[in-house]
Amino acid sequence: ERKLSVAPGSFVELCGALERGQTVTWRYEASGPLDFNIHFHEGKAVRTPARAEQARDARGKLSVESAQDYCWMWSNKAAAAASVQVRVAV
């Protein structure tokens, strides 16, 4: 569990290595609307198994199909900073 701050016009990421076969339960709550995604890189390609636009909260389960470094990312398009409370459990 972490609390992050996202500056106006910026983004933050929370990344970590996951193994094939793991299931990750996640959720977040933000003080303002943020763009969100979970992504990982395969060579030059970026894969995005989850995405939400201008959402204050979201939750889900990620079934890891390949061992990769996965990143939960929030982007703030607003003029004010936003806080994000994140819970990720394997």
N, CA, C and O atoms as a Tinker XYZ file with bonds, in Angstrom:
   360  protein
     1  N      0.855000   -1.174000    0.000000    73     2
     2  CA     0.000000    0.000000    0.000000    64     1     3
     3  C      0.895000    1.229000    0.000000    63     2     4     5
     4  O      1.869000    1.306000    0.750000    81     3
     5  N      0.549000    2.197000   -0.858000    73     3     6
     6  CA     1.347000    3.421000   -0.971000    64     5     7
     7  C      0.437000    4.602000   -1.234000    63     6     8     9
     8  O     -0.659000    4.456000   -1.774000    81     7
     9  N      0.909000    5.779000   -0.842000    73     7    10
    10  CA     0.231000    7.021000   -1.180000    64     9    11
    11  C      1.203000    7.828000   -2.027000    63    10    12    13
    12  O      2.341000    8.073000   -1.627000    81    11
    13  N      0.739000    8.237000   -3.202000    73    11    14
    14  CA     1.573000    8.961000   -4.161000    64    13    15
    15  C      0.963000   10.318000   -4.456000    63    14    16    17
    16  O     -0.242000   10.515000   -4.301000    81    15
    17  N      1.805000   11.255000   -4.882000    73    15    18
    18  CA     1.331000   12.560000   -5.317000    64    17    19
    19  C      1.667000   12.716000   -6.796000    63    18    20    21
    20  O      2.778000   12.405000   -7.226000    81    19
    21  N      0.689000   13.205000   -7.575000    73    19    22
    22  CA     0.892000   13.391000   -9.008000    64    21    23
    23  C      0.807000   14.893000   -9.303000    63    22    24    25
    24  O     -0.258000   15.498000   -9.178000    81    23
    25  N      1.914000   15.472000   -9.685000    73    23    26
    26  CA     1.968000   16.904000   -9.981000    64    25    27
    27  C      1.138000   17.223000  -11.224000    63    26    28    29
    28  O      0.924000   16.350000  -12.065000    81    27
    29  N      0.670000   18.468000  -11.346000    73    27    30
    30  CA    -0.087000   18.863000  -12.541000    64    29    31
    31  C      0.749000   18.653000  -13.805000    63    30    32    33
    32  O      1.926000   19.012000  -13.846000    81    31
    33  N      0.135000   18.072000  -14.831000    73    31    34
    34  CA     0.815000   17.850000  -16.104000    64    33    35
    35  C      1.909000   16.796000  -16.050000    63    34    36    37
    36  O      2.755000   16.739000  -16.942000    81    35
    37  N      1.903000   15.966000  -15.024000    73    35    38
    38  CA     2.958000   14.973000  -14.847000    64    37    39
    39  C      2.360000   13.585000  -14.638000    63    38    40    41
    40  O      1.149000   13.397000  -14.748000    81    39
    41  N      3.228000   12.612000  -14.333000    73    39    42
    42  CA     2.773000   11.250000  -14.068000    64    41    43
    43  C      3.650000   10.616000  -13.005000    63    42    44    45
    44  O      4.760000   11.080000  -12.744000    81    43
    45  N      3.147000    9.551000  -12.393000    73    43    46
    46  CA     3.930000    8.716000  -11.468000    64    45    47
    47  C      3.691000    7.263000  -11.834000    63    46    48    49
    48  O      2.643000    6.901000  -12.370000    81    47
    49  N      4.689000    6.435000  -11.532000    73    47    50
    50  CA     4.592000    4.998000  -11.793000    64    49    51
    51  C      4.983000    4.241000  -10.540000    63    50    52    53
    52  O      5.809000    4.690000   -9.745000    81    51
    53  N      4.370000    3.087000  -10.386000    73    51    54
    54  CA     4.719000    2.128000   -9.347000    64    53    55
    55  C      5.003000    0.825000  -10.088000    63    54    56    57
    56  O      4.088000    0.213000  -10.640000    81    55
    57  N      6.268000    0.396000  -10.104000    73    55    58
    58  CA     6.677000   -0.736000  -10.944000    64    57    59
    59  C      7.286000   -1.858000  -10.110000    63    58    60    61
    60  O      7.826000   -1.632000   -9.027000    81    59
    61  N      7.183000   -3.084000  -10.648000    73    59    62
    62  CA     7.797000   -4.225000  -10.001000    64    61    63
    63  C      7.787000   -5.446000  -10.891000    63    62    64    65
    64  O      6.973000   -5.561000  -11.807000    81    63
    65  N      8.702000   -6.356000  -10.609000    73    63    66
    66  CA     8.814000   -7.601000  -11.372000    64    65    67
    67  C      7.746000   -8.585000  -10.921000    63    66    68    69
    68  O      7.542000   -8.790000   -9.725000    81    67
    69  N      7.069000   -9.190000  -11.887000    73    67    70
    70  CA     6.061000  -10.211000  -11.611000    64    69    71
    71  C      6.385000  -11.461000  -12.405000    63    70    72    73
    72  O      6.952000  -11.391000  -13.496000    81    71
    73  N      6.022000  -12.602000  -11.847000    73    71    74
    74  CA     6.281000  -13.890000  -12.483000    64    73    75
    75  C      5.023000  -14.431000  -13.147000    63    74    76    77
    76  O      3.905000  -14.168000  -12.703000    81    75
    77  N      5.226000  -15.189000  -14.214000    73    75    78
    78  CA     4.116000  -15.837000  -14.919000    64    77    79
    79  C      3.311000  -16.686000  -13.932000    63    78    80    81
    80  O      3.876000  -17.403000  -13.107000    81    79
    81  N      1.990000  -16.592000  -14.032000    73    79    82
    82  CA     1.113000  -17.371000  -13.182000    64    81    83
    83  C      0.636000  -16.639000  -11.932000    63    82    84    85
    84  O     -0.309000  -17.085000  -11.281000    81    83
    85  N      1.272000  -15.529000  -11.589000    73    83    86
    86  CA     0.823000  -14.765000  -10.423000    64    85    87
    87  C     -0.489000  -14.040000  -10.747000    63    86    88    89
    88  O     -0.764000  -13.705000  -11.900000    81    87
    89  N     -1.280000  -13.810000   -9.716000    73    87    90
    90  CA    -2.473000  -12.981000   -9.830000    64    89    91
    91  C     -2.313000  -11.813000   -8.875000    63    90    92    93
    92  O     -2.034000  -12.008000   -7.692000    81    91
    93  N     -2.488000  -10.607000   -9.379000    73    91    94
    94  CA    -2.323000   -9.403000   -8.587000    64    93    95
    95  C     -3.683000   -8.715000   -8.460000    63    94    96    97
    96  O     -4.322000   -8.393000   -9.461000    81    95
    97  N     -4.112000   -8.497000   -7.231000    73    95    98
    98  CA    -5.326000   -7.738000   -6.960000    64    97    99
    99  C     -4.897000   -6.304000   -6.679000    63    98   100   101
   100  O     -3.987000   -6.067000   -5.885000    81    99
   101  N     -5.548000   -5.354000   -7.326000    73    99   102
   102  CA    -5.147000   -3.959000   -7.175000    64   101   103
   103  C     -6.367000   -3.044000   -7.101000    63   102   104   105
   104  O     -7.454000   -3.384000   -7.569000    81   103
   105  N     -6.156000   -1.875000   -6.499000    73   103   106
   106  CA    -7.174000   -0.830000   -6.503000    64   105   107
   107  C     -6.519000    0.495000   -6.156000    63   106   108   109
   108  O     -5.473000    0.537000   -5.509000    81   107
   109  N     -7.144000    1.569000   -6.594000    73   107   110
   110  CA    -6.667000    2.891000   -6.220000    64   109   111
   111  C     -7.832000    3.849000   -6.063000    63   110   112   113
   112  O     -8.909000    3.660000   -6.629000    81   111
   113  N     -7.580000    4.882000   -5.276000    73   111   114
   114  CA    -8.517000    5.981000   -5.083000    64   113   115
   115  C     -7.715000    7.264000   -5.183000    63   114   116   117
   116  O     -6.673000    7.391000   -4.540000    81   115
   117  N     -8.182000    8.225000   -5.983000    73   115   118
   118  CA    -7.469000    9.480000   -6.202000    64   117   119
   119  C     -8.325000   10.666000   -5.774000    63   118   120   121
   120  O     -9.552000   10.581000   -5.737000    81   119
   121  N     -7.665000   11.762000   -5.454000    73   119   122
   122  CA    -8.371000   12.970000   -5.027000    64   121   123
   123  C     -8.956000   13.736000   -6.209000    63   122   124   125
   124  O     -9.761000   14.648000   -6.018000    81   123
   125  N     -8.561000   13.375000   -7.424000    73   123   126
   126  CA    -9.084000   14.006000   -8.634000    64   125   127
   127  C     -9.001000   13.032000   -9.789000    63   126   128   129
   128  O     -8.381000   11.976000   -9.659000    81   127
   129  N     -9.613000   13.361000  -10.921000    73   127   130
   130  CA    -9.593000   12.451000  -12.070000    64   129   131
   131  C     -8.190000   12.322000  -12.679000    63   130   132   133
   132  O     -7.510000   13.319000  -12.923000    81   131
   133  N     -7.777000   11.078000  -12.916000    73   131   134
   134  CA    -6.464000   10.785000  -13.493000    64   133   135
   135  C     -6.610000    9.758000  -14.614000    63   134   136   137
   136  O     -7.521000    8.930000  -14.595000    81   135
   137  N     -5.714000    9.820000  -15.579000    73   135   138
   138  CA    -5.601000    8.743000  -16.555000    64   137   139
   139  C     -4.744000    7.661000  -15.905000    63   138   140   141
   140  O     -3.772000    7.967000  -15.215000    81   139
   141  N     -5.101000    6.404000  -16.123000    73   139   142
   142  CA    -4.443000    5.290000  -15.452000    64   141   143
   143  C     -4.204000    4.162000  -16.435000    63   142   144   145
   144  O     -5.004000    3.939000  -17.343000    81   143
   145  N     -3.096000    3.448000  -16.251000    73   143   146
   146  CA    -2.900000    2.195000  -16.973000    64   145   147
   147  C     -1.929000    1.299000  -16.228000    63   146   148   149
   148  O     -1.118000    1.749000  -15.418000    81   147
   149  N     -2.043000    0.014000  -16.532000    73   147   150
   150  CA    -1.032000   -0.962000  -16.150000    64   149   151
   151  C     -0.367000   -1.352000  -17.458000    63   150   152   153
   152  O     -1.045000   -1.701000  -18.424000    81   151
   153  N      0.968000   -1.292000  -17.491000    73   151   154
   154  CA     1.654000   -1.618000  -18.734000    64   153   155
   155  C      2.966000   -2.361000  -18.465000    63   154   156   157
   156  O      3.502000   -2.359000  -17.357000    81   155
   157  N      3.457000   -2.999000  -19.542000    73   155   158
   158  CA     4.776000   -3.619000  -19.526000    64   157   159
   159  C      5.328000   -3.561000  -20.935000    63   158   160   161
   160  O      4.588000   -3.341000  -21.893000    81   159
   161  N      6.631000   -3.758000  -21.057000    73   159   162
   162  CA     7.313000   -3.637000  -22.347000    64   161   163
   163  C      7.758000   -5.010000  -22.841000    63   162   164   165
   164  O      8.339000   -5.795000  -22.090000    81   163
   165  N      7.478000   -5.288000  -24.112000    73   163   166
   166  CA     7.991000   -6.476000  -24.801000    64   165   167
   167  C      8.793000   -5.960000  -25.980000    63   166   168   169
   168  O      8.237000   -5.617000  -27.023000    81   167
   169  N     10.111000   -5.909000  -25.804000    73   167   170
   170  CA    10.940000   -5.291000  -26.835000    64   169   171
   171  C     10.560000   -3.821000  -26.945000    63   170   172   173
   172  O     10.585000   -3.095000  -25.952000    81   171
   173  N     10.207000   -3.378000  -28.157000    73   171   174
   174  CA     9.803000   -1.987000  -28.363000    64   173   175
   175  C      8.297000   -1.785000  -28.187000    63   174   176   177
   176  O      7.820000   -0.650000  -28.172000    81   175
   177  N      7.557000   -2.875000  -28.055000    73   175   178
   178  CA     6.100000   -2.789000  -27.909000    64   177   179
   179  C      5.715000   -2.566000  -26.447000    63   178   180   181
   180  O      6.342000   -3.109000  -25.538000    81   179
   181  N      4.680000   -1.764000  -26.239000    73   179   182
   182  CA     4.139000   -1.540000  -24.897000    64   181   183
   183  C      2.781000   -2.223000  -24.839000    63   182   184   185
   184  O      1.899000   -1.925000  -25.645000    81   183
   185  N      2.611000   -3.131000  -23.895000    73   183   186
   186  CA     1.342000   -3.857000  -23.696000    64   185   187
   187  C      0.620000   -3.236000  -22.507000    63   186   188   189
   188  O      1.234000   -2.940000  -21.482000    81   187
   189  N     -0.694000   -3.040000  -22.650000    73   187   190
   190  CA    -1.492000   -2.384000  -21.618000    64   189   191
   191  C     -2.683000   -3.262000  -21.249000    63   190   192   193
   192  O     -3.727000   -3.181000  -21.897000    81   191
   193  N     -2.547000   -4.107000  -20.209000    73   191   194
   194  CA    -3.652000   -4.984000  -19.834000    64   193   195
   195  C     -4.803000   -4.287000  -19.096000    63   194   196   197
   196  O     -5.874000   -4.874000  -18.945000    81   195
   197  N     -4.602000   -3.045000  -18.635000    73   195   198
   198  CA    -5.690000   -2.304000  -17.969000    64   197   199
   199  C     -5.519000   -0.821000  -18.249000    63   198   200   201
   200  O     -4.402000   -0.318000  -18.367000    81   199
   201  N     -6.666000   -0.120000  -18.355000    73   199   202
   202  CA    -6.635000    1.311000  -18.659000    64   201   203
   203  C     -7.925000    1.961000  -18.171000    63   202   204   205
   204  O     -8.991000    1.347000  -18.211000    81   203
   205  N     -7.822000    3.214000  -17.707000    73   203   206
   206  CA    -8.991000    4.022000  -17.349000    64   205   207
   207  C     -8.643000    5.482000  -17.642000    63   206   208   209
   208  O     -7.519000    5.920000  -17.394000    81   207
   209  N     -9.604000    6.223000  -18.165000    73   207   210
   210  CA    -9.380000    7.637000  -18.462000    64   209   211
   211  C    -10.180000    8.502000  -17.506000    63   210   212   213
   212  O    -11.366000    8.272000  -17.272000    81   211
   213  N     -9.502000    9.505000  -16.958000    73   211   214
   214  CA   -10.118000   10.503000  -16.080000    64   213   215
   215  C    -10.985000    9.864000  -14.996000    63   214   216   217
   216  O    -12.132000   10.256000  -14.782000    81   215
   217  N    -10.407000    8.870000  -14.317000    73   215   218
   218  CA   -11.117000    8.142000  -13.262000    64   217   219
   219  C    -10.541000    8.505000  -11.893000    63   218   220   221
   220  O     -9.338000    8.723000  -11.751000    81   219
   221  N    -11.411000    8.565000  -10.897000    73   219   222
   222  CA   -10.983000    8.817000   -9.514000    64   221   223
   223  C    -10.679000    7.515000   -8.779000    63   222   224   225
   224  O    -10.013000    7.529000   -7.744000    81   223
   225  N    -11.163000    6.393000   -9.306000    73   223   226
   226  CA   -10.873000    5.111000   -8.686000    64   225   227
   227  C    -11.065000    3.993000   -9.701000    63   226   228   229
   228  O    -11.778000    4.135000  -10.694000    81   227
   229  N    -10.410000    2.891000   -9.419000    73   227   230
   230  CA   -10.550000    1.686000  -10.246000    64   229   231
   231  C    -10.004000    0.525000   -9.434000    63   230   232   233
   232  O     -9.257000    0.715000   -8.474000    81   231
   233  N    -10.386000   -0.666000   -9.830000    73   231   234
   234  CA    -9.903000   -1.887000   -9.177000    64   233   235
   235  C     -9.936000   -3.021000  -10.176000    63   234   236   237
   236  O    -10.631000   -2.950000  -11.189000    81   235
   237  N     -9.187000   -4.062000   -9.890000    73   235   238
   238  CA    -9.202000   -5.211000  -10.774000    64   237   239
   239  C     -8.223000   -6.283000  -10.332000    63   238   240   241
   240  O     -7.596000   -6.193000   -9.276000    81   239
   241  N     -8.115000   -7.302000  -11.178000    73   239   242
   242  CA    -7.159000   -8.390000  -10.970000    64   241   243
   243  C     -6.353000   -8.529000  -12.251000    63   242   244   245
   244  O     -6.899000   -8.512000  -13.354000    81   243
   245  N     -5.068000   -8.663000  -12.083000    73   243   246
   246  CA    -4.163000   -8.856000  -13.209000    64   245   247
   247  C     -3.639000  -10.276000  -13.147000    63   246   248   249
   248  O     -3.008000  -10.668000  -12.165000    81   247
   249  N     -3.902000  -11.061000  -14.208000    73   247   250
   250  CA    -3.338000  -12.405000  -14.337000    64   249   251
   251  C     -2.073000  -12.283000  -15.175000    63   250   252   253
   252  O     -2.134000  -11.934000  -16.354000    81   251
   253  N     -0.945000  -12.566000  -14.573000    73   251   254
   254  CA     0.350000  -12.365000  -15.219000    64   253   255
   255  C      0.609000  -13.523000  -16.180000    63   254   256   257
   256  O      0.719000  -14.679000  -15.772000    81   255
   257  N      0.704000  -13.183000  -17.471000    73   255   258
   258  CA     0.912000  -14.204000  -18.502000    64   257   259
   259  C      2.364000  -14.353000  -18.912000    63   258   260   261
   260  O      2.742000  -15.367000  -19.498000    81   259
   261  N      3.189000  -13.346000  -18.607000    73   259   262
   262  CA     4.617000  -13.469000  -18.889000    64   261   263
   263  C      5.402000  -12.709000  -17.830000    63   262   264   265
   264  O      4.976000  -11.656000  -17.355000    81   263
   265  N      6.564000  -13.265000  -17.467000    73   263   266
   266  CA     7.411000  -12.625000  -16.464000    64   265   267
   267  C      7.940000  -11.311000  -17.031000    63   266   268   269
   268  O      8.657000  -11.299000  -18.032000    81   267
   269  N      7.582000  -10.214000  -16.385000    73   267   270
   270  CA     7.946000   -8.878000  -16.850000    64   269   271
   271  C      8.000000   -7.931000  -15.662000    63   270   272   273
   272  O      7.564000   -8.276000  -14.564000    81   271
   273  N      8.533000   -6.746000  -15.885000    73   271   274
   274  CA     8.358000   -5.638000  -14.960000    64   273   275
   275  C      7.065000   -4.945000  -15.366000    63   274   276   277
   276  O      6.951000   -4.451000  -16.488000    81   275
   277  N      6.101000   -4.905000  -14.471000    73   275   278
   278  CA     4.801000   -4.276000  -14.731000    64   277   279
   279  C      4.755000   -2.941000  -14.003000    63   278   280   281
   280  O      5.273000   -2.817000  -12.893000    81   279
   281  N      4.132000   -1.939000  -14.628000    73   279   282
   282  CA     4.023000   -0.611000  -14.027000    64   281   283
   283  C      2.569000   -0.170000  -13.958000    63   282   284   285
   284  O      1.828000   -0.266000  -14.937000    81   283
   285  N      2.173000    0.313000  -12.789000    73   283   286
   286  CA     0.891000    0.988000  -12.589000    64   285   287
   287  C      1.217000    2.467000  -12.748000    63   286   288   289
   288  O      2.093000    2.980000  -12.051000    81   287
   289  N      0.525000    3.167000  -13.658000    73   287   290
   290  CA     0.891000    4.546000  -13.979000    64   289   291
   291  C     -0.334000    5.457000  -13.943000    63   290   292   293
   292  O     -1.399000    5.110000  -14.454000    81   291
   293  N     -0.161000    6.643000  -13.322000    73   291   294
   294  CA    -1.214000    7.649000  -13.258000    64   293   295
   295  C     -0.703000    8.934000  -13.876000    63   294   296   297
   296  O      0.411000    9.366000  -13.582000    81   295
   297  N     -1.520000    9.561000  -14.748000    73   295   298
   298  CA    -1.176000   10.831000  -15.394000    64   297   299
   299  C     -2.203000   11.875000  -14.981000    63   298   300   301
   300  O     -3.406000   11.613000  -14.956000    81   299
   301  N     -1.705000   13.062000  -14.660000    73   299   302
   302  CA    -2.561000   14.144000  -14.189000    64   301   303
   303  C     -2.619000   15.265000  -15.222000    63   302   304   305
   304  O     -1.629000   15.969000  -15.424000    81   303
   305  N     -3.762000   15.441000  -15.877000    73   303   306
   306  CA    -3.943000   16.492000  -16.872000    64   305   307
   307  C     -4.486000   17.781000  -16.253000    63   306   308   309
   308  O     -4.629000   18.790000  -16.943000    81   307
   309  N     -4.789000   17.747000  -14.956000    73   307   310
   310  CA    -5.401000   18.892000  -14.276000    64   309   311
   311  C     -4.353000   19.956000  -13.921000    63   310   312   313
   312  O     -3.149000   19.725000  -14.035000    81   311
   313  N     -4.835000   21.113000  -13.493000    73   311   314
   314  CA    -3.968000   22.222000  -13.101000    64   313   315
   315  C     -3.511000   22.126000  -11.649000    63   314   316   317
   316  O     -2.658000   22.901000  -11.216000    81   315
   317  N     -4.072000   21.182000  -10.893000    73   315   318
   318  CA    -3.705000   21.008000   -9.490000    64   317   319
   319  C     -3.177000   19.594000   -9.251000    63   318   320   321
   320  O     -3.529000   18.657000   -9.967000    81   319
   321  N     -2.329000   19.459000   -8.237000    73   319   322
   322  CA    -1.800000   18.143000   -7.875000    64   321   323
   323  C     -2.924000   17.235000   -7.375000    63   322   324   325
   324  O     -3.950000   17.707000   -6.884000    81   323
   325  N     -2.715000   15.938000   -7.508000    73   323   326
   326  CA    -3.685000   14.949000   -7.015000    64   325   327
   327  C     -2.934000   13.905000   -6.200000    63   326   328   329
   328  O     -1.773000   13.606000   -6.478000    81   327
   329  N     -3.600000   13.355000   -5.195000    73   327   330
   330  CA    -3.012000   12.264000   -4.425000    64   329   331
   331  C     -3.688000   10.956000   -4.829000    63   330   332   333
   332  O     -4.857000   10.934000   -5.213000    81   331
   333  N     -2.926000    9.871000   -4.732000    73   331   334
   334  CA    -3.424000    8.550000   -5.092000    64   333   335
   335  C     -3.074000    7.577000   -3.973000    63   334   336   337
   336  O     -1.918000    7.479000   -3.561000    81   335
   337  N     -4.083000    6.861000   -3.485000    73   335   338
   338  CA    -3.891000    5.802000   -2.495000    64   337   339
   339  C     -3.968000    4.481000   -3.261000    63   338   340   341
   340  O     -5.000000    4.179000   -3.860000    81   339
   341  N     -2.893000    3.692000   -3.249000    73   339   342
   342  CA    -2.788000    2.480000   -4.062000    64   341   343
   343  C     -2.639000    1.255000   -3.170000    63   342   344   345
   344  O     -1.898000    1.287000   -2.187000    81   343
   345  N     -3.341000    0.174000   -3.508000    73   343   346
   346  CA    -3.186000   -1.111000   -2.830000    64   345   347
   347  C     -2.942000   -2.170000   -3.900000    63   346   348   349
   348  O     -3.763000   -2.353000   -4.799000    81   347
   349  N     -1.823000   -2.859000   -3.799000    73   347   350
   350  CA    -1.475000   -3.931000   -4.734000    64   349   351
   351  C     -1.103000   -5.141000   -3.891000    63   350   352   353
   352  O     -0.254000   -5.043000   -3.005000    81   351
   353  N     -1.738000   -6.296000   -4.163000    73   351   354
   354  CA    -1.465000   -7.515000   -3.411000    64   353   355
   355  C     -1.294000   -8.694000   -4.348000    63   354   356   357
   356  O     -2.105000   -8.903000   -5.251000    81   355
   357  N     -0.233000   -9.467000   -4.132000    73   355   358
   358  CA     0.040000  -10.656000   -4.945000    64   357   359
   359  C     -0.454000  -11.868000   -4.200000    63   358   360
   360  O     -0.330000  -12.989000   -4.694000    81   359
